């Protein structure tokens, strides 16, 4: 089947969704996705971030679809034409969805461990409004320990339900899920239950925001201060691939995560033993530095990318006297008098 997205055509297999076809093409036309996860069955259709405009349904029925469609759950048809980034309707809809997601989400990026690799941050940067029209109080929850290594911050949760699906599909006897309904809905565990299965740490990787945090890495460092390396070990846990990304600060491994692709989706899931218990460099075979997309804050000034020398040509008079002013401001010529109480 032939599908055209923002003027670019591609041949896809039957059953391919619009979002999957857009990812095959790549580039800026790929819709954002907060709930869809290609590795999880049944994901998608919840956040509405990936809305697109179908201007032509198919060759058999060329009528446009009257409403914007969620690209992650809408299948492609032969001859279908889709407008994504080129559509003003789509841009306006994504701005509205972003505003809706930020109604209860707190602006605590400066203290959130997800800062720098947060999908909601990226969405807000492109489609967010600097001013909020929401005048009511945000709903608030106390941080909750839902396992020995995981802390839940329900204030930040956008109810994408990825963590519920990964627990359903990777583990037995899931003990957490969505409780209550409407604006009272929240993620929590059953009474007197804790998430302690061997693959529970993957919930941290699939969470697109900072709702689920790694307690072993919590408040240790910003991700852009770490150097990510691909690494592997011979793991004996059934179902664990043993292939990870280790985040190092100097010679110390500060955290271990699954390897993610360009759409921030884990390629293969790992066990809790690899994630939480093996923080020694000798436990791993380091393969080499990991590359990230060029716009990632993690990749800024990273040693893995080639940096060109920047030269700024400025009028000489603009910079005159600056060295003298710096000395005056810093008072480098004035010795510090520790006996003076006013110093």
N, C-alpha and C positions, 0 to 999 in steps of 0.2 A: 504494500500500500504506500502511496505517496502522500506525504503531509507537508504543508508549507507553514512555517512559523516566522513571522516578521520578514517575509520575503525569501527566506531560505528553505529550500526543499530537501527532504530526506526520505528514503525508503525504509519502512519499518515493518515488522512482523505483526500479524493480527494479534490483538490483545495488548498491544503497547499503549500506554497512556500518553497524554499530551506532555506531561512533565518528563517522562522517560525519553520521549522523542526530542524534547528541548535539550535535555542533558547530552544526548548523542550529538547534537549540533554544537552545543557549548556556547560560551561567550555571555554577553550581557542579557541576552534574551531569555536565559533560564529563569523561570519564576522562583521566588524564594519559597522555602518550605520549612515550617516549624514543627509539624506533626508527622509528616510523611517520612518514612525510613525504609529504604529499599530492602534492607536485610530482615525486616519484620513483616510478617504476613498480616494483612488487614489494617495496616497503618494508613493514615491519610484521611482527609475529609473533615477535619475538626477545626483547624485554625483559620482556614479561608485565606491564607496569605498568597496562595498560588493561583488566584483567580486570573482567568484569561478570557479574551473575547473571541468567540468562534464566528468569524464573518461568513464562512461557507461551511455548511454541515458536511457535505460530501458531493461526489459527482452525481450520485443517484438523487439526492435531495439537496440542492444548492442553497436552500434557504438558511439565513443566519440564525443562530440560536439567540432567542430574545434576551436571556439573562447571561451574566458572566458565569463561567463554569470553573469549578475546582479542577485544575489540570491534573492533580495527582490521582483522581478517581474517574476521570473522563477518558474513555477509550478513543483511539484514533480511528478515523474512517478514510477510505480511499478518496483522495481529492480534497480533503479537509484543509481549510485555510484558517490560521489562528493569528491573532494579534496579541502580543505580550507587552513588551516594553514600548512598542510603537503606538499603543492605544492610550488616549487620554482618559477613557473610562476606566481602564485597568489601573492606571497610575492613581487616579482619585480613589478607587476602591481599596487599593493597598494602603493608601494613607489613612483611610477610615479604619481598616482592620488594625493597623499599627496603633492608632489612637485608642482603639478598643482594648487591645492587649495591654496597653500601658495604664489603663484605668486603675487597676489595683497593684500593678507591679511597681515597687518602690525604686526611687532613683538613688540606689546605694552602690552604684558601680565602683566608687572609690574604695569600698571595703569588701566587694564581692570577689570571691576567688575565680569566678567565671570571666571576669573582665579581661578583655584582650582576645578571647576566643568564644564570645557569646553571639549566637545567631540573632538574638533580639537586639543587641547593640548594633549589629550590621544593618538590620532592618530599620531601626530607628534613625540611623545615620542617613539612610537614603530616603526614607518615607516619613520620618517622624516630624511632629510639629513642636517647635520650642515652647509653645504655650499650651497649657491644658485647659479644657473647658469643663472638666469634672470638678464640681464644687463640693460633692459629698465626701465623707471620710472614707479612706481606703480600708478595706477589710484587713485585719491583722491576725496573725497566729504566732504563738510562741515557737521558737526552734525546737525540733523534736528529734531525739536520737532514735532512729529506727533500726539500728544495728551497731555492732561494735566499731565499725569503720565508716559509717555513713550518717550524716546529719541532714535532716529535711528542714528547709526554710520555705514553708508553704506560702509566705508572703510573695515570693518571687515566682511561684508556679503559675503556668499559663494553661494547665490541664490539657497538655498535648497527649497524655496517656502513653507515651513511649515507654516509661519505666514499668507500667503495668503490663504492657505487651511483651517486653523483654523478659519479665519474670514469668509470664505465662508460657513463653515459648522456649525458654532455656532451662527452667527449673521446675521441680515438682512442689506441690503444696504451697502455692502463692498465698501470702498472708497480708497483702496490702492491695489497695485499690481506691476507686473513687467513692467517697462517702457523701451523703446528702445530695441535694439537687439545686439547680438554678444557681443563684449567686452565693449560695452556701456550700456549693460543691468543693471538696478538697481531697487531697491525697493523704491517706493515713493507713495505719496497720490495724488489724483486729485487736480486740482488747487483750492486753497482757501478751502481745506477740512482738517478736523482733525478727528482722530479716537477717538470717544468718546462713543462707545457703551459699554454696561454693562459687556461684556466679553472680552474686548480688552486686558486686562492684561495677558490673556493666551498666547498671542503671545510671551511674554517674556519667559514663561516656555518652549515653544516648540522650541525656537531658540537655535541651538546647539553651537553657538558662542556668542560673546559679541556685536552683531549688534543691538539688542534691549535691552535696559537697563531700570531698574526701577528707576525713578527719586527720589522716596522717600527713596531709599537705596543707591543711587549713592555716591560713595567715602566715605561711612560711616565706612565700616569695610571690612576686608577679611572674606570669608565664614568660613575659618578654625578657626577663633577667636570666632565664634558663636556656640551656642549649639542648635541643631535642636530637636524640640519636635513635636510629633503628637498631634494635637489639633482639636477640632470641636466646632461648635456653631449652634444654630437654626437659619438658614438663611431663610429669606422669599422670596428671589429672585427666581423666577421660573427658573429651570434648574441648580441651584447651589447646590452642594452636602454639602457644609459647612464643609467638611473634609479637613484639611490643614496641612502644616508643618510650625510651627512658629520658627523663628531663633532668639535666645535670646542672649544678651550680658549682663550678670548679671541679673537684674530684668527687663530689657528693651527688648521689642520685636522690633527688627530692621527691619525685613521684614517678609512677609507672602507669601508662595508659595503653589502650589498644591503638593499633595503627588506623588512622583515619584517611579517607580519600579527600578529594577537593571539595566535596559537598559535606564535609565534616561527619561522615558516616563511617563507623568502625568496619574495617574490612573483614576481620575475624575476631570473635570474642575470646577473652582470656579469663582465667580463673582468679579467685581472690588471693591464692598463694603467690602467683606471679605479681599481682598488683600491689599487695600490701606487705608481704613478708620478705621479699627479695630486693632490698635497697642497697646491697653491696655490689660494687662494680665487678668484683670477681665472680658474681653469680651469673653474669651475662656475657654473651659474645657480641661485642659492639660491631655493627656492620658499617656504620658511617653516619654522617649528619643527615638529618631529614629535611627535605625541601618543603616549603609552604607557598601558598599563592602569593603573588607579589604585593597584593594590597593588605596582607595580614600584618597586624601590629607586631606579631611574633617575629616576622621576617624583616622588620625595619632595622637597618644597620647590622644585620646578621652577617656573620663571616662567610656564610655559604653563597651569598650573592655578590656579584661584581659591582663595586661602587666606583663611579667616575668622579674625578676631582671637579668641584664646583668653584668657579671663579666669579666674584661679583665685582663689576666695574662701577665705581662710585666716584663722584667728584671729590677731589682731594680736600677741599675746604670743609666737607661734611664731617670728616674724621679728625680734623685738626683740634688739638687740645684734649682729646679724649683720654690719653694716657695720664696727663696731669690731673684731670678731673677724677679719674679712678683712684689715684693716690690720695686726693683730698677726701673723697667720700669714704674710703676704707681706713683713713687716718693711719696709714702704714708708718709714717714718719714720727708719730706720737707714741712714746712708750706707754704701756699699760701700768697705771698706778693702782696696785691692789689695796693700798692703804686708804685710798679715797673712796668713801662710801658712795659718792655720786658717779663713780666711773663705771 
